Amino acid sequence: MELVVVGLGHVGVITAASLARMGNSVIGVDIDPERVNSLNASIPPFYEPGLGELLSLLGKEGRARFAVLDQVDGITAPVVFICVGTPSQPNGAADLTYVRDTIKWVREKAQVPITIVMKSTVPPGTGRKLVSQYFGAENDSFAYVSNPEFLREGRAIEDWFQPDRIVIGGEKPDAVELVAGLFRGIKAPLIRTDTTSAELIKYAANAFLATKISFINEIANLCEKLGGDVTDVAHAVGIDPRIGADFLQAGIGYGGSCFPKDVRALDFLATSNGHSFELLRAVINVNNRQRLLPVCKIRERLCSLQGKVVAILGLAFKPNTDDVREAPALDIIRLLLDEGAKVQAYDPIANINASRILPSSVVYADSASEALTGAHAVVICTEWGEFSLLDWRGLFNRMEPPRAVIDGRNCLEGQALLRLGFDYMGIGRR
Ligand code: UGA
């Protein structure tokens, strides 16, 4: 089928490339000419495992092409996916400007009846409002379907082809079936529901996962007070299938372009509908506090941070991505700089993205060992595999006393580091 995908960020590029891989003829559209050119040359505009290979394959087959929005004359595809950003406003509400602009653009350019598929994360209730604002009467030839995405950065292609579920929400059965047909061949439970429930499923899933993280982080904090070990606790608790082992990794909290934004937006939505969602507030507060713990731990050890050198290992919000949006490392670095520390940072692939937003005084290293050279303390902010494989024995003499190692992701062998003479501290570890 001929398809259009508007918005070529993480979600849009994976959506366009995957739909093309499934045999559709896809045009991806964005306002950024540089991004469009890069994609037409099969060069991924961000790091995502497997994406380069997929784009090269599609380039050869000619099934996906990319165009700048204002160069599109008319739309002849029966289905248009909207994958534009819905950033946070200062009050936490989702900003729907790009979504609205895209719907107006689709209506203006449409040469055939179109089903608009919303993949952007929009607050529950948005779809119904958009339909009443932009879609006119019942017999309007346009249709609106909510099809939330559950892709994880770093595993997005795998998540597209092997999802846990596919959710399609809409009020027009024909449109729902048209979109369901696009996922034929993918083995996963397909949930057909109304638009608002589909939107809620997305927020509820992200908010629940964020709740799991904040919950285990509170248990980690309690472990520190009582002398327990959160890794043992999480392991044993997670064995119960009613709880599940995933998202029980304690540390410096969640970041990224999704959890922080979506949890805040759900909180705002609840408040603006007369419901005070206390649990969600606690999740947000715990997460905000958690990312500051490494700085408190360094303060305890070094007293004053003035003139001290602190190495930061990991800038991305999680491994296997170069995305630094709302990464805990950024807040930690800003606080360290405020207190007079010198920061030497290293990430295997996110140095450049971080350098675009952090103060220019941060020094970027080409390797972990370079970042650690002369450092009094180091904070592990992202659990990149290479950090647990480091030769810590060899690194001992590169660092300065007290050689504090703050393992913000509990990914190192704490006992081994203590034996080597490092002042190792995990989060909630004995
Ligand atoms: C998340 C969801 O997992 C996806 O299902 C969803 O589609 C996506 O948001 C979205 O809304 O678009 P993502 O942001 O790529 O995906 O990252 P996750 O792997 O979920 O991790 C989010 C954050 O939680 C990271 O900072 C990670 O370090 C942190 N985390 C995760 C923990 O602190 N502990 C854990 O046990 C798991």
Boltz pocket constraint, residues with backbone or C-beta under 6 A from the ligand:
constraints:
  - pocket:
      binder: B
      contacts: [[A, 121], [A, 149], [A, 150], [A, 151], [A, 152], [A, 153], [A, 154], [A, 206], [A, 209], [A, 213], [A, 246], [A, 247], [A, 248], [A, 249], [A, 250], [A, 251], [A, 252], [A, 253], [A, 254], [A, 255], [A, 256], [A, 257], [A, 258], [A, 259], [A, 317], [A, 318]]
      max_distance: 6.0
